[in-house]
Amino acid sequence: MASSKGGNTTAHMNTLHQRLYHALNLGFRRVSDEREKKWECTDVEIQRHVVRSVSAFLDCFSRPTANHRLIKDSISDIARALVFILGYRNRAVVGLAANVLIKLLRIVPPSLLQPYSLALVESLSPLLSVQQTEASLPCAVALNSILVNVIETKEKEVWKVLEEGRAVGSVVGNLQNFREGNVSVEWFQEMGSLLSTVMLKWPQARYSVWNSPDLMGLLESVSQKPEMGLKFAALKLYSSVALCGHGANELLENGKPMLDMMISCMDESSPPNARIEGFKLAQRLATGNRECLKMINICSEPLVKATVWTMSSGKLENDRMALLVEACKLALITRWEGKHHVYFWKYRISEALLSLVVENFCSESLDGNASLEDEVSVAEKALNANFLPSLRSYVWDIIGFLAAHCEEEFDSTCRGDELHLNFLVTCACLTFARSVQKGYQICQNDIISASQSESASRAVLMMIYSPSKYISSRARAALSFIIGEDGEQNLYSLVNFLSYIPSSGGHVLPNILQTTVCLVGLACYSSIPQYASFVIRNQGLEILLSFCSWYQRNRENIGASSFAYYPQSSAEKRICCWECTEDWDNKDAILLYALLALAELVNHSFSEQSHTEEFSIKRESVKDRLCTTLQEIRDGTYGSGPRWYAAYILSYLGFYGFQDKLGKRLMRAYEDEECSDMRLLFANGNSASVNKVILAVRCPTLLPPEKGAPHSGSMTPTERTVQEIRMSANVDTLALVKLLEFAYSGYVEVESTTLKKLKTLARHCKSKVLLQMLCRGRPKWGSSIPRIDLPLALTPKLSHFSDVILVPKETNMASFSCLLCSSTSPHAHSHRLILSSGCEYLRALFRSGMQESHLDRLNVPVRWLGLTKLVNWFYCDELPKPPSGCRWNNMDTDAKLQELQAYVEIYSLTEWWIMEDLQSECAEVILTCLESARELSIKTIELAASFSMWKLVEAAAEHAAPIYHQLRDSGELDELDDELVNLIRTAAVQFSQQCG
């Protein structure tokens, strides 16, 4: 019977196959100059007959039987026919053809249809704009199935086809029809799914979505509807938009309805796919620190609650693993400081994390009176069970970040979570100790094991150096007990391994993972006094210093050193327009861990308990090397973490703060008495000349009380007088001078004899950064580098210190208003002191005695946009960049040129005002813009030539060189002088020779 049935099935297949080719042969045409035959038939009835024949033939197959000879031999002919029929766009048949294509895509493996994907996309894209849902819906489903499987090498061609077919615009328009109630929920879901797929694969598509107020308004409305299908479609669209940094910011601008819907979909009552998509959306919105804090400020507690409950609730089922991974990924928002940390502890995150490390953890096995030995024994058994190993890295990183951002008074006993946290700390210390003991056996190819070693090492590091005394002491005690008698032997191996790297003469790290664990091991072990002494006796301080110097020399050769291997999805690799501030330890992480270990040894060397022989740091040769190396790191382009710790170690040597260009500029103004408007008179007869605006920003307690309300508007130059303030005899002169130096420059050098008095003064004047450094407080994990916040001087509260108004070329601007005065003409309030400190020309002008030096207005030959950028540079030492990413790429040529013109005008001004640093920054921005928009080259050349800026003209000509023939044929060069055309032609010839 089986044989008979199989024979009947085969016969039926053959019959349908014959009918298929009878139909197909009605449309095949031989083309004389091509080997392959083409399918072309404009007869609608024949097209319908072919579609039905294909459908009947495909009904005999499924994905498991897709390798059958009959279907494999027929795929190319079926695909050619469907490409033509769909491309013919007859509404009577395209719906049928699209449904048959969907059937084909579900049966045949994607690899077999790849050769026809481009042609199919080309045929389907225009059909998305068809108003008949019975045609546009299956076309959208079919196109989505094809795009999901497009291989990377074909993506550029496919996008070009989508762009020419205006596919994105059609789908956006279609979705907006849903507001009118003309289409079904299924139709909205499929169109939304297609648009989401396009945005996931092609970042270029995202701008037209998030920049459509109508569509964004529709999504907000749809997300509030009760149907889960609609919410899921909206979630997917939001998630795809959030891959763009600009799009994420737009979503968060009025994001409460969206975030409420997102969190409701995370609830356990929602389907797993909706829950996963909710977590993905939250992760993408949290890609950057600033955006993450925006989200947290809107929905901190419910977001954390949903995350922790997902990590801890229910038994592990087959479909829960993906959900757990997404929840753990979201919990990594703990890497940033914020109020969400309070809620993670509130909802007992340590208990949730422990449930991912130990299966069915029984608290009865350990009570509050259990010894550390018992705890370690239980932890060893739990870790050996290897429960959920793929989640272990997330667990260690999450608890590590939580520990790093704890408050000093944090105490788990007050929260009733002591047992779980203590056991988690013990497990992390045990994993870390095992990693140190493995030494050379750590294998980077074993991804799960390597990531556990890395993340556990960092977690223990963060616990030991946690601001919380409870967590810190607990971690030190656990680690000390676990390493026991093997501590010195392990340390000896670590020191020897580290000493080999700089002495080997190599330029790359032999093993990044092992080096990382080695450095973290040194930092953690050195936090225990007896081990710190051992490391110092074995030249550990000198070896760490040599390693730091080696790292500086070979920084470019060292690969990324980030903890925990978290594989990125294809979508996460395609984020765009995100201007993320780097994580504290992400850039130069290897150097940071070396500095942490070095800091602990320096701290130990200066402690009262240290022995005389351990004071190797006080040997002049070591001290000089230490100062030089650390100052280079502190003032270099390293990550915030290494720079902070370099400054922290330098505080032991009498150097406090950070040196930057703005601070150095202001310090020169401080040393110039002619710039001052206030003099502090000391009891010993000495005095210090200062500037009220600097004190108002940096140390307002030193300013005398205002007599009456400060007047609004600006102070004119003729009103300038030097106010004298007599200081109390109790104020130490040298300490106050040092405080002023720090106020102006953000940096000061202090002898030990002045330290105590300066601390008192810094505390009185509420100089928190200086006081932290003077007290040698450890940098808090994630702290940004302190900056001199001069823009505060431009706020209404301090407006009375302004003494000059900058006036741009434009005199009329619609809707211009000023926060500081009632004038409606474009202008910017400023301070002669700040302008003089950044520009020698203006410094000379204000002192020249000429008429201009007495005026309270200064005409600046740039437009308003350029003036705002110029003022920002004077007050922040940063030139604002033009719009980037999607915004820049979608600006029209005139808008781009307007942005570029601002930098060209500033560039011209810098030649007159002699500001070389600013000129270099302008040139860099201009050339970067031309690199991404070569069509602006001609206008830039014209503009630069009008200012006689020939260096810029030559640079712009080089950027125009690759498109010279295009410019010549379009007639754009006809507008230029012959000299400029020849310059571009010469650059084009040189470009051709280099490429040839």
PAZAZA-134063 format. One record per residue (C-alpha): residue in one letter; x, y, z. Coordinates in steps of 0.5 Angstrom, whole numbers, padded with zeros to 4 digits, always signed. Layout:
aXYZ ...
//
This chain:
m+0000+0000+0000 a+0006+0005+0002 s+0009+0003-0005 s+0003+0005-0009 k+0001+0011-0005 g+0008+0013-0006 g+0007+0012-0013 n+0001+0015-0014 t+0004+0022-0011 t+0010+0021-0016 a+0005+0021-0022 h+0001+0027-0019 m+0007+0031-0018 n+0010+0029-0025 t+0003+0031-0028 l+0003+0037-0025 h+0010+0039-0027 q+0008+0037-0034 r+0002+0042-0034 l+0006+0047-0031 y+0011+0047-0037 h+0005+0047-0041 a+0003+0054-0038 l+0010+0056-0038 n+0012+0055-0045 l+0006+0060-0047 g+0011+0065-0045 f+0018+0063-0046 r+0022+0067-0051 r+0029+0066-0054 v+0033+0072-0055 s+0038+0072-0060 d+0044+0075-0056 e+0043+0072-0050 r+0044+0064-0048 e+0038+0064-0043 k+0031+0064-0045 k+0026+0070-0042 w+0019+0069-0040 e+0015+0075-0043 c+0007+0075-0044 t+0003+0080-0043 d-0004+0076-0044 v-0007+0077-0037 e-0011+0070-0038 i-0004+0066-0040 q-0001+0070-0034 r-0007+0068-0029 h-0006+0061-0032 v+0001+0060-0031 v+0000+0063-0023 r-0005+0057-0022 s-0001+0052-0025 v+0005+0054-0021 s+0001+0054-0015 a-0002+0047-0016 f+0005+0045-0017 l+0008+0048-0011 d+0002+0045-0007 c+0006+0038-0007 f+0012+0040-0003 s+0014+0043+0003 r+0020+0045+0006 p+0023+0038+0008 t+0022+0036+0001 a+0024+0042-0003 n+0030+0039-0005 h+0026+0034-0010 r+0029+0034-0017 l+0023+0037-0020 i+0022+0043-0016 k+0030+0045-0016 d+0030+0044-0024 s+0023+0049-0024 i+0025+0054-0019 s+0029+0059-0025 d+0023+0058-0030 i+0018+0059-0024 a+0022+0065-0022 r+0023+0069-0029 a+0015+0068-0030 l+0013+0071-0023 v+0018+0077-0024 f+0015+0079-0031 i+0008+0078-0028 l+0009+0082-0022 g+0013+0087-0026 y+0007+0088-0031 r+0003+0090-0025 n-0004+0088-0028 r-0008+0089-0022 a-0013+0083-0024 v-0007+0078-0023 v-0001+0081-0018 g-0005+0079-0012 l-0005+0072-0014 a+0002+0072-0017 a+0004+0075-0010 n+0001+0070-0006 v+0004+0064-0010 l+0011+0068-0009 i+0010+0067-0002 k+0008+0060-0002 l+0015+0059-0006 l+0019+0063-0001 r+0016+0059+0005 i+0018+0052+0001 v+0024+0054-0002 p+0031+0055+0002 p+0033+0062+0001 s+0040+0060-0002 l+0036+0057-0008 l+0032+0064-0010 q+0038+0069-0008 p+0040+0069-0016 y+0033+0072-0017 s+0032+0077-0011 l+0034+0083-0014 a+0029+0082-0020 l+0024+0080-0015 v+0025+0086-0011 e+0025+0091-0017 s+0018+0088-0019 l+0015+0088-0012 s+0017+0095-0010 p+0012+0099-0014 l+0006+0095-0012 l+0007+0097-0005 s+0003+0104-0007 v-0003+0100-0010 q-0009+0102-0007 q-0012+0095-0007 t-0011+0091-0001 e-0011+0084-0004 a-0005+0086-0008 s-0001+0091-0004 l-0002+0086+0002 p+0001+0080-0001 c+0006+0084-0004 a+0009+0087+0002 v+0009+0080+0005 a+0013+0077+0000 l+0018+0083-0001 n+0019+0082+0007 s+0021+0075+0006 i+0026+0076+0001 l+0029+0082+0004 v+0030+0078+0011 n+0034+0074+0007 v+0038+0078+0003 i+0046+0077+0003 e+0050+0082+0005 t+0054+0083-0002 k+0047+0084-0005 e+0045+0090+0000 k+0047+0096-0004 e+0044+0094-0010 v+0037+0092-0007 w+0037+0099-0003 k+0038+0102-0010 v+0032+0098-0013 l+0028+0100-0006 e+0030+0107-0007 e+0028+0108-0014 g+0022+0104-0013 r+0020+0109-0007 a+0018+0103-0003 v+0020+0106+0004 g+0015+0112+0002 s+0010+0108+0000 v+0010+0104+0006 v+0010+0110+0010 g+0004+0113+0006 n+0000+0106+0007 l+0001+0106+0014 q-0002+0113+0015 n-0008+0110+0012 f-0010+0106+0018 r-0012+0112+0021 e-0018+0113+0017 g-0020+0105+0018 n-0020+0103+0011 v-0015+0097+0012 s-0015+0091+0017 v-0010+0090+0023 e-0007+0084+0019 w-0005+0089+0014 f-0002+0094+0018 q+0002+0089+0022 e+0005+0086+0015 m+0006+0093+0013 g+0009+0095+0019 s+0014+0089+0019 l+0016+0090+0012 l+0018+0097+0014 s+0021+0095+0020 t+0026+0090+0016 v+0028+0095+0011 m+0030+0100+0017 l+0034+0094+0021 k+0038+0093+0014 w+0038+0100+0011 p+0040+0105+0016 q+0038+0110+0010 a+0031+0109+0011 r+0030+0111+0018 y+0030+0118+0017 s+0024+0118+0013 v+0020+0115+0019 w+0022+0118+0025 n+0022+0125+0021 s+0014+0124+0019 p+0010+0127+0025 d+0004+0124+0022 l+0007+0117+0022 m+0010+0118+0029 g+0003+0121+0031 l-0001+0115+0028 l+0004+0110+0032 e+0003+0113+0039 s-0005+0112+0037 v-0004+0105+0035 s+0000+0103+0041 q-0005+0105+0046 k-0010+0100+0043 p-0012+0094+0046 e-0010+0089+0041 m-0004+0086+0042 g-0002+0085+0035 l-0002+0092+0034 k+0002+0094+0040 f+0007+0089+0037 a+0007+0092+0030 a+0009+0099+0034 l+0014+0096+0038 k+0018+0093+0032 l+0017+0100+0029 y+0020+0103+0035 s+0025+0099+0036 s+0028+0100+0029 v+0027+0107+0029 a+0031+0107+0036 l+0037+0104+0032 c+0038+0111+0030 g+0041+0116+0035 h+0037+0122+0032 g+0031+0117+0032 a+0031+0115+0039 n+0032+0122+0041 e+0025+0124+0037 l+0022+0118+0041 l+0024+0120+0048 e+0022+0127+0046 n+0015+0126+0048 g+0016+0119+0050 k+0011+0117+0056 p+0006+0114+0052 m+0011+0109+0048 l+0015+0107+0054 d+0008+0106+0058 m+0006+0101+0052 m+0013+0098+0052 i+0013+0096+0059 s+0006+0094+0059 c+0008+0089+0054 m+0014+0086+0058 d+0009+0084+0063 e+0008+0076+0064 s+0001+0076+0061 s+0004+0079+0054 p+0006+0074+0049 p+0014+0072+0049 n+0015+0075+0042 a+0012+0082+0045 r+0016+0081+0051 i+0022+0080+0048 e+0021+0086+0043 g+0019+0091+0049 f+0026+0089+0052 k+0030+0090+0045 l+0026+0097+0045 a+0029+0099+0052 q+0036+0097+0050 r+0036+0101+0044 l+0034+0107+0047 a+0039+0106+0052 t+0045+0106+0047 g+0047+0112+0050 n+0048+0115+0057 r+0044+0121+0055 e+0038+0118+0052 c+0038+0112+0058 l+0038+0117+0063 k+0032+0121+0059 m+0028+0114+0059 i+0030+0113+0066 n+0027+0120+0068 i+0020+0118+0065 c+0019+0111+0067 s+0025+0108+0072 e+0021+0104+0077 p+0016+0100+0073 l+0022+0099+0068 v+0027+0096+0073 k+0021+0092+0076 a+0019+0089+0070 t+0027+0087+0068 v+0028+0084+0075 w+0021+0080+0075 t+0023+0077+0069 m+0030+0075+0071 s+0027+0072+0077 s+0020+0069+0076 g+0018+0062+0074 k+0022+0056+0072 l+0026+0056+0066 e+0022+0053+0060 n+0024+0053+0053 d+0022+0059+0050 r+0024+0063+0056 m+0032+0063+0055 a+0031+0068+0050 l+0027+0073+0054 l+0032+0072+0060 v+0038+0074+0055 e+0034+0080+0053 a+0032+0082+0061 c+0040+0081+0063 k+0042+0086+0057 l+0037+0091+0059 a+0040+0090+0066 l+0046+0093+0064 i+0044+0100+0064 t+0047+0099+0071 r+0053+0101+0068 w+0051+0108+0068 e+0049+0112+0075 g+0042+0114+0076 k+0036+0113+0080 h+0035+0107+0077 h+0040+0103+0082 v+0035+0105+0088 y+0030+0101+0085 f+0034+0095+0083 w+0036+0094+0090 k+0029+0095+0092 y+0026+0090+0088 r+0032+0085+0090 i+0036+0084+0084 s+0041+0080+0088 e+0036+0075+0089 a+0034+0075+0082 l+0042+0075+0080 l+0043+0069+0084 s+0037+0065+0081 l+0041+0065+0075 v+0047+0063+0078 v+0045+0057+0082 e+0039+0053+0081 n+0034+0053+0086 f+0038+0056+0091 c+0036+0054+0098 s+0037+0060+0103 e+0036+0055+0109 s+0043+0051+0107 l+0046+0058+0109 d+0043+0062+0115 g+0046+0069+0118 n+0051+0065+0122 a+0054+0061+0117 s+0062+0061+0117 l+0065+0064+0111 e+0068+0057+0110 d+0061+0054+0109 e+0059+0059+0104 v+0065+0058+0100 s+0064+0050+0100 v+0057+0051+0098 a+0059+0056+0093 e+0064+0051+0090 k+0058+0046+0089 a+0054+0051+0086 l+0059+0054+0081 n+0061+0047+0079 a+0054+0045+0077 n+0055+0050+0071 f+0047+0052+0071 l+0046+0057+0065 p+0053+0059+0064 s+0051+0063+0058 l+0048+0068+0063 r+0054+0068+0068 s+0058+0074+0064 y+0051+0078+0065 v+0050+0077+0072 w+0058+0079+0074 d+0057+0085+0070 i+0051+0087+0073 i+0053+0086+0080 g+0059+0089+0079 f+0056+0096+0076 l+0051+0096+0082 a+0057+0095+0087 a+0061+0101+0083 h+0055+0106+0084 c+0053+0104+0091 e+0052+0110+0096 e+0057+0110+0102 e+0052+0108+0107 f+0049+0102+0103 d+0048+0096+0107 s+0044+0090+0105 t+0042+0088+0112 c+0038+0094+0112 r+0034+0091+0106 g+0033+0084+0108 d+0037+0082+0102 e+0044+0080+0106 l+0044+0073+0105 h+0043+0073+0097 l+0048+0079+0096 n+0054+0076+0101 f+0053+0069+0097 l+0053+0073+0090 v+0060+0076+0092 t+0063+0070+0095 c+0061+0066+0088 a+0064+0072+0084 c+0071+0072+0088 l+0071+0064+0087 t+0070+0065+0080 f+0076+0070+0080 a+0080+0066+0084 r+0080+0061+0079 s+0081+0065+0073 v+0088+0068+0077 q+0090+0061+0078 k+0089+0058+0071 g+0094+0063+0069 y+0096+0061+0062 q+0091+0056+0061 i+0086+0061+0060 c+0083+0060+0053 q+0080+0066+0049 n+0077+0061+0044 d+0073+0058+0049 i+0068+0064+0049 i+0063+0062+0055 s+0069+0061+0060 a+0073+0067+0057 s+0067+0072+0058 q+0066+0069+0065 s+0073+0070+0067 e+0073+0077+0065 s+0067+0079+0068 a+0068+0076+0074 s+0075+0079+0075 r+0072+0086+0074 a+0066+0085+0078 v+0071+0083+0084 l+0075+0089+0082 m+0068+0094+0083 m+0066+0090+0089 i+0073+0091+0092 y+0073+0099+0090 s+0066+0100+0091 p+0064+0106+0095 s+0060+0102+0100 k+0064+0100+0106 y+0059+0094+0107 i+0060+0091+0100 s+0068+0093+0100 s+0069+0090+0106 r+0065+0083+0104 a+0069+0083+0098 r+0076+0083+0101 a+0074+0078+0106 a+0072+0073+0102 l+0077+0074+0097 s+0083+0074+0102 f+0079+0067+0105 i+0079+0064+0098 i+0086+0065+0096 g+0089+0063+0103 e+0096+0061+0103 d+0096+0061+0095 g+0096+0068+0095 e+0103+0070+0095 q+0105+0064+0090 n+0099+0067+0085 l+0102+0074+0086 y+0109+0072+0084 s+0106+0069+0078 l+0102+0075+0076 v+0108+0080+0077 n+0113+0075+0073 f+0108+0075+0067 l+0107+0083+0067 s+0114+0084+0068 y+0115+0080+0061 i+0111+0084+0057 p+0115+0091+0057 s+0122+0087+0057 s+0120+0082+0051 g+0121+0088+0046 g+0114+0086+0043 h+0109+0091+0041 v+0103+0087+0042 l+0100+0084+0048 p+0101+0076+0048 n+0094+0075+0051 i+0089+0080+0052 l+0085+0076+0057 q+0090+0074+0061 t+0094+0081+0061 t+0087+0083+0063 v+0086+0078+0069 c+0093+0079+0071 l+0092+0087+0072 v+0086+0086+0075 g+0089+0081+0080 l+0094+0085+0082 a+0089+0091+0083 c+0085+0086+0088 y+0090+0083+0091 s+0094+0089+0093 s+0088+0092+0096 i+0089+0087+0102 p+0095+0090+0106 q+0100+0084+0107 y+0099+0083+0099 a+0101+0090+0097 s+0107+0090+0101 f+0109+0083+0098 v+0108+0086+0091 i+0112+0093+0093 r+0118+0088+0095 n+0118+0085+0089 q+0119+0091+0085 g+0111+0091+0083 l+0111+0098+0083 e+0116+0099+0078 i+0114+0093+0073 l+0107+0097+0073 l+0110+0103+0071 s+0114+0100+0066 f+0108+0097+0063 c+0104+0103+0063 s+0110+0106+0059 w+0110+0100+0054 y+0102+0101+0053 q+0103+0109+0051 r+0108+0107+0046 n+0104+0101+0043 r+0097+0103+0044 e+0095+0103+0037 n+0098+0096+0037 i+0093+0093+0042 g+0086+0091+0041 a+0080+0092+0044 s+0080+0090+0051 s+0072+0090+0053 f+0069+0085+0058 a+0064+0080+0057 y+0063+0077+0050 y+0056+0079+0048 p+0055+0077+0041 q+0051+0083+0037 s+0045+0082+0033 s+0046+0084+0026 a+0041+0090+0027 e+0046+0092+0033 k+0052+0092+0029 r+0048+0097+0024 i+0046+0103+0029 c+0047+0110+0026 c+0048+0117+0029 w+0049+0115+0036 e+0054+0120+0039 c+0055+0116+0045 t+0060+0118+0051 e+0065+0112+0052 d+0064+0108+0058 w+0069+0109+0063 d+0073+0103+0062 n+0071+0102+0055 k+0077+0106+0052 d+0084+0104+0054 a+0081+0099+0059 i+0088+0095+0060 l+0091+0102+0062 l+0086+0103+0067 y+0087+0096+0071 a+0094+0098+0071 l+0093+0104+0074 l+0088+0102+0079 a+0094+0097+0081 l+0099+0102+0081 a+0094+0107+0085 e+0093+0102+0091 l+0101+0101+0091 v+0102+0108+0092 n+0097+0109+0097 h+0100+0103+0101 s+0107+0106+0100 f+0104+0113+0103 s+0100+0110+0109 e+0103+0110+0116 q+0103+0103+0117 s+0108+0102+0111 h+0115+0100+0113 t+0121+0104+0111 e+0124+0099+0105 e+0117+0100+0102 f+0118+0107+0100 s+0121+0106+0093 i+0116+0111+0091 k+0120+0116+0094 r+0127+0115+0090 e+0127+0121+0086 s+0128+0116+0079 v+0122+0113+0080 k+0118+0119+0082 d+0120+0123+0076 r+0118+0117+0072 l+0112+0116+0075 c+0110+0124+0075 t+0112+0124+0067 t+0108+0118+0065 l+0102+0120+0069 q+0102+0127+0067 e+0102+0124+0060 i+0096+0120+0061 r+0092+0125+0065 d+0093+0130+0059 g+0093+0125+0053 t+0087+0123+0049 y+0086+0117+0054 g+0079+0114+0056 s+0076+0118+0062 g+0078+0112+0067 p+0085+0112+0066 r+0085+0120+0066 w+0082+0120+0073 y+0086+0115+0076 a+0093+0118+0073 a+0090+0125+0077 y+0088+0121+0083 i+0095+0118+0083 l+0099+0125+0082 s+0095+0128+0088 y+0100+0123+0092 l+0105+0127+0089 g+0102+0134+0090 f+0099+0135+0083 y+0091+0136+0083 g+0086+0137+0078 f+0087+0137+0070 q+0090+0141+0065 d+0087+0143+0059 k+0087+0149+0054 l+0081+0153+0057 g+0085+0153+0064 k+0091+0155+0061 r+0088+0161+0057 l+0084+0163+0064 m+0091+0162+0068 r+0094+0167+0063 a+0089+0172+0064 y+0089+0171+0072 e+0097+0173+0072 d+0095+0179+0068 e+0093+0184+0073 e+0090+0189+0067 c+0085+0184+0066 s+0082+0184+0073 d+0076+0188+0076 m+0077+0186+0083 r+0083+0186+0088 l+0083+0181+0094 l+0088+0185+0100 f+0091+0180+0105 a+0093+0182+0112 n+0100+0181+0110 g+0100+0187+0105 n+0100+0182+0099 s+0094+0182+0094 a+0091+0178+0089 s+0088+0181+0082 v+0082+0177+0080 n+0076+0177+0076 k+0069+0177+0078 v+0066+0173+0073 i+0071+0167+0074 l+0069+0168+0081 a+0062+0168+0080 v+0062+0161+0076 r+0068+0158+0080 c+0068+0160+0087 p+0062+0165+0088 t+0063+0165+0096 l+0069+0169+0095 l+0065+0175+0092 p+0062+0180+0096 p+0055+0181+0097 e+0051+0185+0092 k+0049+0192+0095 g+0041+0191+0092 a+0039+0187+0086 p+0044+0187+0080 h+0042+0191+0075 s+0040+0188+0068 g+0044+0188+0062 s+0051+0189+0060 m+0057+0193+0064 t+0060+0198+0059 p+0067+0199+0059 t+0067+0206+0062 e+0064+0203+0068 r+0070+0198+0069 t+0073+0199+0076 v+0077+0195+0080 q+0074+0193+0087 e+0078+0192+0093 i+0076+0187+0098 r+0080+0186+0105 m+0081+0179+0107 s+0080+0177+0114 a+0087+0176+0117 n+0085+0168+0119 v+0085+0167+0111 d+0092+0164+0109 t+0094+0168+0104 l+0098+0162+0100 a+0092+0157+0101 l+0087+0162+0098 v+0092+0164+0092 k+0092+0156+0091 l+0085+0156+0091 l+0085+0162+0086 e+0089+0158+0081 f+0085+0152+0081 a+0079+0156+0080 y+0082+0159+0074 s+0085+0153+0071 g+0082+0147+0074 y+0089+0145+0076 v+0094+0147+0082 e+0101+0144+0085 v+0101+0144+0093 e+0106+0143+0098 s+0104+0138+0104 t+0105+0144+0109 t+0099+0148+0105 l+0095+0142+0104 k+0091+0142+0111 k+0089+0150+0110 l+0087+0149+0103 k+0083+0143+0105 t+0079+0148+0110 l+0079+0153+0105 a+0076+0149+0099 r+0071+0146+0104 h+0068+0153+0106 c+0068+0155+0099 k+0064+0149+0097 s+0070+0147+0091 k+0068+0139+0091 v+0072+0137+0086 l+0079+0140+0089 l+0076+0138+0096 q+0076+0131+0093 m+0083+0131+0090 l+0086+0134+0096 c+0083+0129+0101 r+0085+0123+0096 g+0078+0121+0095 r+0078+0115+0090 p+0075+0117+0083 k+0067+0114+0083 w+0066+0109+0077 g+0064+0113+0071 s+0065+0120+0073 s+0066+0125+0067 i+0073+0129+0067 p+0071+0136+0071 r+0071+0142+0066 i+0071+0149+0067 d+0063+0151+0066 l+0064+0158+0063 p+0057+0158+0060 l+0054+0159+0066 a+0057+0166+0066 l+0052+0167+0060 t+0046+0165+0064 p+0041+0171+0066 k+0043+0170+0073 l+0050+0173+0072 s+0048+0177+0066 h+0051+0183+0070 f+0058+0181+0069 s+0057+0182+0061 d+0061+0188+0059 v+0061+0187+0051 i+0056+0185+0046 l+0058+0181+0039 v+0054+0183+0033 p+0054+0179+0027 k+0053+0181+0020 e+0046+0180+0020 t+0041+0185+0023 n+0035+0182+0022 m+0032+0175+0024 a+0025+0173+0025 s+0023+0171+0032 f+0030+0173+0035 s+0030+0174+0042 c+0035+0175+0048 l+0034+0172+0055 l+0039+0177+0058 c+0036+0184+0055 s+0030+0186+0051 s+0034+0188+0044 t+0031+0184+0038 s+0037+0185+0034 p+0041+0179+0033 h+0047+0179+0038 a+0051+0175+0043 h+0053+0178+0050 s+0060+0176+0052 h+0066+0178+0057 r+0072+0182+0055 l+0076+0177+0059 i+0074+0171+0056 l+0075+0174+0049 s+0082+0176+0050 s+0084+0170+0053 g+0083+0166+0047 c+0085+0171+0042 e+0091+0176+0042 y+0088+0180+0037 l+0082+0182+0041 r+0087+0183+0047 a+0091+0188+0044 l+0085+0191+0041 f+0081+0192+0048 r+0088+0195+0051 s+0089+0199+0044 g+0086+0206+0047 m+0083+0206+0040 q+0075+0208+0039 e+0074+0201+0038 s+0077+0199+0045 h+0072+0204+0049 l+0065+0201+0045 d+0061+0196+0049 r+0059+0193+0042 l+0064+0189+0037 n+0062+0188+0030 v+0064+0181+0028 p+0064+0179+0020 v+0060+0173+0021 r+0053+0171+0020 w+0049+0169+0026 l+0050+0161+0026 g+0057+0162+0025 l+0057+0167+0031 t+0054+0162+0036 k+0059+0157+0034 l+0065+0162+0035 v+0062+0164+0042 n+0062+0156+0044 w+0069+0156+0042 f+0071+0162+0047 y+0067+0159+0053 c+0068+0151+0052 d+0074+0151+0048 e+0070+0146+0043 l+0068+0148+0036 p+0060+0145+0035 k+0060+0140+0030 p+0055+0141+0024 p+0049+0136+0024 s+0051+0129+0023 g+0049+0122+0020 c+0041+0122+0018 r+0040+0129+0019 w+0046+0131+0015 n+0045+0126+0009 n+0038+0128+0008 m+0039+0136+0009 d+0038+0139+0002 t+0044+0143-0001 d+0042+0150+0001 a+0042+0148+0008 k+0048+0144+0008 l+0052+0150+0005 q+0049+0155+0010 e+0052+0150+0015 l+0059+0150+0011 q+0059+0157+0010 a+0059+0159+0018 y+0065+0155+0018 v+0068+0158+0012 e+0067+0165+0015 i+0070+0163+0022 y+0076+0160+0018 s+0077+0167+0015 l+0076+0171+0021 t+0081+0167+0025 e+0086+0169+0019 w+0085+0176+0021 w+0084+0175+0029 i+0090+0170+0029 m+0087+0164+0032 e+0091+0158+0029 d+0088+0153+0033 l+0081+0155+0032 q+0083+0155+0024 s+0085+0148+0024 e+0079+0146+0027 c+0075+0149+0022 a+0079+0146+0016 e+0078+0140+0019 v+0070+0140+0020 i+0070+0143+0013 l+0074+0138+0009 t+0070+0133+0013 c+0063+0136+0010 l+0066+0136+0003 e+0068+0129+0004 s+0061+0127+0005 a+0058+0132+0000 r+0063+0133-0005 e+0057+0137-0009 l+0059+0143-0004 s+0066+0143-0007 i+0064+0148-0012 k+0060+0153-0008 t+0066+0152-0002 i+0071+0154-0007 e+0067+0160-0009 l+0066+0162-0002 a+0073+0161+0000 a+0076+0165-0006 s+0072+0171-0004 f+0075+0171+0002 s+0082+0170-0001 m+0083+0163+0003 w+0087+0160-0002 k+0089+0154+0002 l+0082+0152+0003 v+0081+0153-0004 e+0086+0148-0006 a+0083+0143-0001 a+0076+0144-0003 a+0079+0143-0011 e+0082+0136-0008 h+0075+0134-0006 a+0072+0136-0013 a+0077+0132-0017 p+0074+0125-0017 i+0067+0129-0020 y+0071+0133-0024 h+0068+0130-0031 q+0061+0130-0028 l+0062+0138-0026 r+0064+0140-0033 d+0059+0136-0036 s+0053+0139-0032 g+0056+0146-0033 e+0057+0148-0026 l+0064+0150-0027 d+0062+0155-0032 e+0061+0160-0026 l+0068+0160-0024 d+0074+0164-0026 d+0079+0160-0031 e+0084+0160-0025 l+0079+0156-0021 v+0077+0151-0026 n+0085+0150-0028 l+0086+0149-0021 i+0080+0143-0020 r+0083+0140-0027 t+0090+0140-0024 a+0087+0136-0018 a+0083+0132-0022 v+0089+0130-0027 q+0093+0128-0020 f+0087+0124-0018 s+0087+0120-0024 q+0094+0119-0024 q+0094+0117-0017 c+0088+0112-0018 g+0091+0109-0024 
//
